């Protein structure tokens, strides 16, 4: 059986113990083991800081962008292999595997292009210079420079390729080395992606490392110049923020956690027509894509009370014909959940929803004798129902709840406590203005669906040009957003003094 290795200190190394077993979630076949036991994590961090950091900081944005281009090219060259691993280790259909791998490639390319635009500078000039006194010679200028630490990225199981690339692209372009820690359950795909990038020889020594297996005390080893970006449960995010070294050294922490994303059908959309059909299509896609295992997936469907019955029937019908099974079979449209623990957690969430709502499709019962499968599941709640279970917990699987409303829906949407994305389906400008004003402070992104917007990927797709993150229970963090993503890895510093000297120092960061 394969033992998935880590790439730290410039070498491929394996843990001393067998560690955790990785499975094919469709067949429960053991595929590999992974362990970090015995690996020197402090030395791995020092190697990244002392070797990768100086190498990256010596390069211009354009040169760092060229590295990202090379990484994307390497992944593209191994795409079929990566898709196969996505199907076997992650339980993805081929379409879902493409969503992950192609998302990784597209994000690297987007930041490679940004690097080319930023050009020969090595850091960012922030705003215009300022005259600080009566004399024009007393001058000030803000600049943003790379931190002299390591960016530790702890990623979730659902996007092992995209998660790695999404965080690494911004950090490497900013000039910070990365140590990426993928979720162990799906680490075979992350490890293979790392392998092909290392073999491409486009990365400076120490610029990108990969730790497979348990993180152990990795977050506790971080200092004042390091940063930590985490995607996962809110409880784990809380523990990371509360670590003594994080508090003592003011370690920067970015968290993307739970999110009860909502889709709202506007009163003007009715229960027929192109806008209504788009709404149904995008809700159904988010239920089944990646078996609902997306942080941006729709969990709550808000519908004008008079249309609840129609929406329920129109949604449940297509879901009932969705074939769930082994992604190796061509006609399968939804695969399994990632592992046994994830299936148990989702079943528990389904049972809790069933204590308050009416089950109208799917359910917690076993779907197939082997594998971690769950049918697409829909609950319906009555008008005015408290629906505590809906708003209290994200059920991370193919599960949604239909909630009726009569007044402005913002009061229901914001019960989620903060989300990554809320999607609205309406052409009523006044209704949209009122609803956006009510929900915007509680979300990182608002998607306004319209059938005339061609090639829209829908609310569930994270785009590198726009920020990804959200307030409150969503973690309070922010990733991507083009140039905005670099800020997490840079230190803003104010230069003040003689104008010619300050301008001369700032010139090195001027794009061009």
Secondary structure as GFF3:
##gff-version 3
##sequence-region A 1 512
A	DSSP	beta_strand	2	4	.	.	.	ID=ss1
A	DSSP	beta_strand	6	8	.	.	.	ID=ss2
A	DSSP	beta_strand	11	13	.	.	.	ID=ss3
A	DSSP	beta_strand	20	24	.	.	.	ID=ss4
A	DSSP	beta_strand	29	34	.	.	.	ID=ss5
A	DSSP	alpha_helix	41	47	.	.	.	ID=ss6
A	DSSP	pi_helix	48	52	.	.	.	ID=ss7
A	DSSP	alpha_helix	53	57	.	.	.	ID=ss8
A	DSSP	alpha_helix	61	77	.	.	.	ID=ss9
A	DSSP	alpha_helix	79	89	.	.	.	ID=ss10
A	DSSP	alpha_helix	94	118	.	.	.	ID=ss11
A	DSSP	beta_strand	124	131	.	.	.	ID=ss12
A	DSSP	beta_strand	138	146	.	.	.	ID=ss13
A	DSSP	beta_strand	150	154	.	.	.	ID=ss14
A	DSSP	alpha_helix	160	174	.	.	.	ID=ss15
A	DSSP	beta_strand	177	181	.	.	.	ID=ss16
A	DSSP	three_ten_helix	184	186	.	.	.	ID=ss17
A	DSSP	alpha_helix	187	199	.	.	.	ID=ss18
A	DSSP	beta_strand	208	211	.	.	.	ID=ss19
A	DSSP	three_ten_helix	218	221	.	.	.	ID=ss20
A	DSSP	beta_strand	227	231	.	.	.	ID=ss21
A	DSSP	alpha_helix	234	241	.	.	.	ID=ss22
A	DSSP	alpha_helix	244	248	.	.	.	ID=ss23
A	DSSP	beta_strand	252	256	.	.	.	ID=ss24
A	DSSP	beta_strand	261	265	.	.	.	ID=ss25
A	DSSP	three_ten_helix	267	269	.	.	.	ID=ss26
A	DSSP	alpha_helix	274	288	.	.	.	ID=ss27
A	DSSP	three_ten_helix	289	292	.	.	.	ID=ss28
A	DSSP	beta_strand	298	304	.	.	.	ID=ss29
A	DSSP	three_ten_helix	305	307	.	.	.	ID=ss30
A	DSSP	alpha_helix	308	320	.	.	.	ID=ss31
A	DSSP	alpha_helix	340	354	.	.	.	ID=ss32
A	DSSP	beta_strand	358	361	.	.	.	ID=ss33
A	DSSP	beta_strand	377	381	.	.	.	ID=ss34
A	DSSP	alpha_helix	388	392	.	.	.	ID=ss35
A	DSSP	beta_strand	399	405	.	.	.	ID=ss36
A	DSSP	alpha_helix	410	413	.	.	.	ID=ss37
A	DSSP	three_ten_helix	414	416	.	.	.	ID=ss38
A	DSSP	beta_strand	419	425	.	.	.	ID=ss39
A	DSSP	alpha_helix	429	439	.	.	.	ID=ss40
A	DSSP	three_ten_helix	440	442	.	.	.	ID=ss41
A	DSSP	beta_strand	443	448	.	.	.	ID=ss42
A	DSSP	beta_strand	467	470	.	.	.	ID=ss43
A	DSSP	three_ten_helix	472	474	.	.	.	ID=ss44
A	DSSP	beta_strand	477	480	.	.	.	ID=ss45
A	DSSP	three_ten_helix	482	489	.	.	.	ID=ss46
A	DSSP	beta_strand	490	498	.	.	.	ID=ss47
A	DSSP	alpha_helix	499	507	.	.	.	ID=ss48
###
